[in-house]
């Protein structure tokens, strides 16, 4: 702060309070996405493998994390970012017409899965400071507690898990 160099500023004590869902335009769009594509908590939903689907996946993730699961803002923000990365990989690298999205919650954990028909495995590559691409799995690796790929008869499921506080 100007004129206060060298002066120690008192720190506000951070209080962890869960963010509660409040309706706004984004939430209305997320609810429309739930109506249009289905509920990813009850089963896998199919989304077209196009860049605009990343927006729908982010909205769905935010709505599920905040409204349905009551998770805090930081966990929700990380989940939204990681979903965006996995969906981006599915859209860019698989050549598929559709991909699947599923969200699960169990005691102390959340898991989000993106399924596509490609059996090509994602690759975690070293990231340098000035790299402009290739950071997706690096972020997944750093922000999630666990992640992996399950090969299927027709494709794969790339997933991540994060520890979450129970209500």
VENGISUL-V329247 format. One record per pair of residues at least 24 apart in sequence whose C-alpha atoms are under 7 Angstrom apart, sorted by the first residue. I is the first residue (numbers start at 1). GAP is how many residues later the second one is. Records with the same first field share a line. If there is no record, write none. Layout:
I: GAP ; GAP
This chain:
18: 52 ; 53 ; 54
19: 47 ; 52 ; 53 ; 54
20: 46 ; 47 ; 50
21: 45 ; 46
27: 36
30: 29 ; 30 ; 33
33: 27
34: 26
40: 61 ; 62 ; 63
41: 61 ; 62 ; 63
43: 59
44: 56 ; 57 ; 58
45: 55 ; 56 ; 57
46: 52 ; 53 ; 54 ; 55
47: 51 ; 52 ; 53
48: 49 ; 50 ; 51
49: 42 ; 47 ; 48 ; 49 ; 50
50: 41
51: 40
54: 30 ; 33 ; 34
57: 26
58: 25 ; 26
78: 65
82: 58
85: 51
86: 28
87: 27
90: 26
94: 24
107: 59
108: 55 ; 56 ; 57 ; 58
109: 52 ; 53 ; 54 ; 55
110: 51 ; 52 ; 53 ; 54
111: 48 ; 49 ; 50 ; 51
112: 47 ; 48 ; 49
113: 44 ; 45 ; 46 ; 47
114: 43 ; 44 ; 45
115: 41 ; 42 ; 43
116: 39 ; 40 ; 41
117: 37 ; 38 ; 39
118: 37 ; 38
119: 32 ; 36 ; 37
